[in-house]
Amino acid sequence: MPALTDKALEYIDNMNTSSSAAHPMDESRAKEMFKFLKDLDNPISANDIRSHGAQNGWDSGFTKKMAEWADKVASGGRVVVKHPGYFSENMQKELRSKL
C-alpha cells in the first residue's frame, strides 16, 4: 500500500472507529481528507478502507460509511462537509510529504 494511503488510514485509525456512526467532526475531517486526496490524484479506495477496517477491528457500520464516502468522492460525487476546517494544514502537509 502506498505511504500516502497508509498515512490517510492512520488518520482514520485515530478516530472513534468502535462506533457505527462517525463523530460529526470526524465525518467532516474524513470527507475533507478524501477530497484532498482526490485533488492530489491519489484517491483512497473503498477496498483499502474495508480491508484496513477489517484488519484493525473497526465497527462494520463505521467502515461501511467511510468506504462509501471515499468511493463517492473518488468517483466525482458530492459529499456535504457539515463542519469544515477539521482537516488541518498540518495533516495536508504530512500527506503531501508522502507523495
Wavefront OBJ file of the C-alpha trace (Angstrom):
o trace
v 0.000 0.000 0.000
v 1.397 3.470 -0.850
v 2.712 5.602 2.010
v 0.057 8.222 1.271
v -2.743 5.686 1.738
v -1.120 4.344 4.921
v -0.942 7.852 6.387
v -4.569 8.588 5.471
v -5.696 5.340 7.105
v -3.625 6.242 10.163
v -5.667 9.445 10.498
v -8.867 7.419 10.366
v -7.430 4.987 12.951
v -7.229 7.939 15.351
v -10.985 8.458 15.114
v -13.533 6.588 17.207
v -13.729 3.541 14.945
v -15.658 1.476 17.504
v -18.942 3.297 16.888
v -21.137 2.641 13.868
v -21.523 6.373 13.260
v -18.558 8.677 12.954
v -18.482 11.699 15.252
v -19.623 14.736 13.195
v -16.157 16.319 13.334
v -14.519 13.021 12.310
v -17.007 12.697 9.463
v -16.105 16.170 8.227
v -12.384 15.526 8.620
v -12.641 12.276 6.663
v -14.681 13.809 3.849
v -12.264 16.739 3.555
v -9.344 14.310 3.506
v -10.973 12.191 0.790
v -11.484 15.332 -1.314
v -7.887 16.408 -0.698
v -6.545 13.007 -1.771
v -8.665 13.114 -4.925
v -7.312 16.608 -5.674
v -3.815 15.096 -5.400
v -4.882 12.474 -7.968
v -4.454 9.792 -5.294
v -7.954 8.961 -4.078
v -8.172 6.337 -1.389
v -10.133 3.284 -2.462
v -13.140 1.888 -0.683
v -11.443 -1.526 -0.835
v -8.398 -0.198 1.043
v -10.697 1.212 3.713
v -12.722 -2.003 4.038
v -9.589 -4.131 4.231
v -7.858 -1.892 6.765
v -11.039 -1.564 8.833
v -11.489 -5.341 8.992
v -7.837 -5.886 9.939
v -7.959 -3.242 12.660
v -11.295 -4.079 14.276
v -13.281 -1.078 13.137
v -17.037 -1.236 13.644
v -18.604 -2.565 10.438
v -21.015 0.379 10.180
v -18.170 2.876 10.574
v -16.123 1.043 7.947
v -19.063 0.936 5.548
v -19.713 4.692 5.827
v -16.028 5.589 5.386
v -15.810 3.336 2.320
v -18.995 4.823 0.855
v -17.739 8.405 1.286
v -14.336 7.545 -0.159
v -15.932 5.821 -3.148
v -18.345 8.692 -3.734
v -15.555 11.292 -3.672
v -13.226 9.166 -5.822
v -15.939 8.803 -8.470
v -16.572 12.556 -8.561
v -19.686 12.522 -6.400
v -20.638 15.209 -3.936
v -20.400 14.858 -0.158
v -21.513 17.510 2.312
v -18.937 18.652 4.854
v -21.043 19.951 7.735
v -18.121 21.140 9.881
v -15.343 22.333 7.554
v -11.883 23.082 8.842
v -11.115 19.963 10.883
v -8.732 18.641 8.238
v -5.790 20.781 9.269
v -2.983 22.308 7.237
v -0.629 20.093 9.241
v -2.424 16.947 8.083
v -2.390 18.214 4.494
v 1.324 18.920 4.703
v 2.035 15.450 6.106
v 0.027 13.785 3.348
v 1.743 15.835 0.631
v 5.097 14.693 2.007
v 4.085 11.067 1.274
v 3.726 11.661 -2.478
l 1 2 3 4 5 6 7 8 9 10 11 12 13 14 15 16 17 18 19 20 21 22 23 24 25 26 27 28 29 30 31 32 33 34 35 36 37 38 39 40 41 42 43 44 45 46 47 48 49 50 51 52 53 54 55 56 57 58 59 60 61 62 63 64 65 66 67 68 69 70 71 72 73 74 75 76 77 78 79 80 81 82 83 84 85 86 87 88 89 90 91 92 93 94 95 96 97 98 99
